[in-house]
Amino acid sequence: MFTITAGIGGVFVLFGKLFICIFATLISYYIIEHVEGQNIISIWNPLLVVAVFSYLCGTMFMSVWGMGADTLL
């Protein structure tokens, strides 16, 4: 029973990391494209930086969430 719950928790942690990364990158794309569109030559480098940092932030946040979920079990 505990292994099933831990496996489901791991899936939620993975989806949480990916959601945070994708959502932050999409918002950054919108801001770069519509607000600062004329001043930036290539949007791929800033988006790559945002994706990496948002994945790292998502990993830290979801590790805290995963620790809390494990503690409640």
Backbone bond lengths (Angstrom), bond angles and torsions (degrees), N, CA, C in turn:
res aa  C-N    CA-C-N  psi(-1)  N-CA   C-N-CA  omega(-1)  CA-C   N-CA-C  phi
1 M - - - 1.455 - - 1.527 111.34 -
2 F 1.334 115.98 -41.41 1.460 119.33 -179.07 1.524 111.88 -70.49
3 T 1.330 117.24 -32.20 1.466 119.03 178.93 1.520 111.34 -69.43
4 I 1.305 116.86 -36.47 1.463 120.22 177.11 1.521 110.08 -64.94
5 T 1.315 116.82 -44.35 1.466 121.07 179.41 1.525 111.13 -65.24
6 A 1.334 116.33 -39.75 1.470 119.44 177.81 1.522 110.65 -66.36
7 G 1.326 117.52 -37.84 1.459 120.43 177.72 1.511 112.44 -65.46
8 I 1.327 116.46 -41.93 1.465 120.40 177.11 1.528 110.08 -65.32
9 G 1.331 116.61 -39.14 1.469 120.15 176.61 1.516 111.81 -62.73
10 G 1.332 117.46 -38.41 1.459 121.00 177.40 1.518 112.52 -64.88
11 V 1.326 115.91 -36.78 1.468 120.20 177.22 1.526 109.98 -66.82
12 F 1.325 117.79 -42.24 1.460 120.79 177.87 1.520 111.41 -63.43
13 V 1.324 116.99 -38.63 1.462 120.44 178.31 1.531 109.92 -64.28
14 L 1.319 117.37 -43.65 1.460 120.84 178.94 1.523 111.28 -63.13
15 F 1.337 117.49 -46.83 1.462 120.34 178.74 1.519 111.21 -64.48
16 G 1.318 117.68 -35.00 1.464 120.58 177.31 1.518 111.88 -64.23
17 K 1.332 117.20 -43.67 1.460 121.08 177.45 1.527 110.79 -60.90
18 L 1.321 115.95 -47.17 1.461 119.98 -178.43 1.526 111.45 -65.86
19 F 1.333 117.52 -39.56 1.456 120.76 179.14 1.524 110.96 -63.27
20 I 1.315 117.45 -45.26 1.463 121.13 179.79 1.525 110.12 -62.19
21 C 1.326 116.94 -44.12 1.459 121.20 -179.14 1.529 111.42 -64.75
22 I 1.302 117.42 -48.10 1.468 121.41 -177.85 1.527 111.12 -67.18
23 F 1.333 117.05 -43.26 1.457 120.66 -178.74 1.526 111.27 -63.66
24 A 1.336 117.53 -44.84 1.464 120.65 179.69 1.527 111.09 -65.76
25 T 1.324 117.16 -37.28 1.462 120.38 179.20 1.521 111.14 -68.99
26 L 1.332 117.37 -39.69 1.460 119.72 178.09 1.529 112.32 -66.40
27 I 1.319 116.59 -39.89 1.466 119.56 176.59 1.529 110.29 -64.49
28 S 1.325 116.52 -40.74 1.465 120.01 177.92 1.522 111.11 -65.07
29 Y 1.317 117.01 -39.09 1.462 120.46 176.63 1.526 110.79 -60.58
30 Y 1.317 115.97 -45.15 1.460 119.85 178.56 1.527 111.15 -60.80
31 I 1.325 117.19 -44.93 1.464 120.87 -178.93 1.521 110.56 -65.14
32 I 1.319 117.06 -44.14 1.467 119.95 -179.12 1.526 110.76 -66.35
33 E 1.317 116.39 -43.13 1.461 120.28 -175.20 1.526 112.72 -72.10
34 H 1.315 118.61 -39.56 1.459 120.68 -172.90 1.525 114.48 -100.10
35 V 1.289 117.74 -24.29 1.464 118.99 -178.18 1.525 110.79 -100.69
36 E 1.328 116.75 -48.36 1.460 121.39 -176.22 1.523 112.03 -110.33
37 G 1.302 118.42 26.74 1.456 122.41 -172.65 1.516 115.34 -61.21
38 Q 1.318 118.53 -35.12 1.455 120.30 -176.10 1.526 112.94 -80.61
39 N 1.312 117.90 -22.13 1.459 120.81 -173.86 1.524 114.08 -91.82
40 I 1.315 118.72 -11.16 1.457 121.57 -175.31 1.528 109.13 -111.88
41 I 1.318 115.90 130.28 1.462 121.15 -178.25 1.527 110.51 -76.93
42 S 1.314 116.66 -51.19 1.465 121.10 -179.29 1.524 108.96 -126.69
43 I 1.333 116.52 132.27 1.462 119.42 -178.48 1.522 112.51 -92.99
44 W 1.325 118.44 -6.58 1.465 120.71 -173.64 1.523 112.77 -71.33
45 N 1.319 118.29 -38.65 1.468 119.69 179.42 1.527 112.26 -65.83
46 P 1.339 119.52 -48.25 1.475 117.90 176.57 1.525 113.05 -62.20
47 L 1.338 117.13 -37.02 1.462 119.66 178.89 1.522 111.44 -67.03
48 L 1.319 117.48 -36.69 1.463 120.51 176.89 1.527 111.01 -63.95
49 V 1.322 116.82 -42.34 1.470 120.91 178.16 1.531 110.50 -63.74
50 V 1.323 116.44 -43.91 1.467 120.49 178.72 1.525 110.35 -63.26
51 A 1.323 117.42 -41.92 1.465 120.56 -179.45 1.527 111.28 -63.51
52 V 1.323 117.23 -42.83 1.470 120.21 -179.84 1.527 110.82 -65.29
53 F 1.333 116.66 -47.99 1.465 119.34 -178.40 1.529 112.00 -68.23
54 S 1.313 117.49 -36.19 1.463 118.61 178.53 1.527 110.82 -70.53
55 Y 1.339 118.10 -33.45 1.461 119.90 174.96 1.527 110.81 -65.37
56 L 1.337 116.72 -40.79 1.471 120.19 177.79 1.525 111.03 -64.74
57 C 1.327 117.31 -43.32 1.477 120.47 177.07 1.519 110.87 -64.63
58 G 1.316 116.95 -40.88 1.461 120.69 177.26 1.514 111.84 -63.77
59 T 1.324 116.96 -37.96 1.468 120.84 177.11 1.522 111.29 -63.26
60 M 1.339 116.54 -43.64 1.463 119.27 178.96 1.526 111.35 -65.82
61 F 1.324 117.39 -43.99 1.458 120.82 -179.81 1.521 111.03 -64.24
62 M 1.313 116.96 -45.69 1.461 120.24 -177.05 1.524 112.23 -72.32
63 S 1.333 117.73 -25.88 1.471 118.45 174.79 1.523 110.47 -68.72
64 V 1.337 117.13 -36.97 1.459 120.21 175.15 1.533 109.71 -66.01
65 W 1.323 116.84 -42.72 1.462 120.67 178.36 1.527 110.80 -63.57
66 G 1.323 117.30 -41.92 1.461 121.53 178.62 1.530 111.90 -64.65
67 M 1.322 116.54 -37.70 1.457 120.27 177.08 1.529 110.38 -64.53
68 G 1.321 116.22 -40.92 1.462 119.51 177.46 1.516 111.61 -65.33
69 A 1.333 116.67 -40.05 1.460 119.92 178.59 1.523 111.40 -65.78
70 D 1.337 116.90 -39.48 1.464 120.04 176.85 1.519 111.92 -66.44
71 T 1.330 116.29 -35.30 1.461 119.87 179.54 1.533 110.85 -66.46
72 L 1.322 116.72 -37.32 1.459 119.71 -179.65 1.525 112.23 -69.38
73 L 1.328 117.68 -23.42 1.460 119.86 177.82 1.501 108.93 -75.48
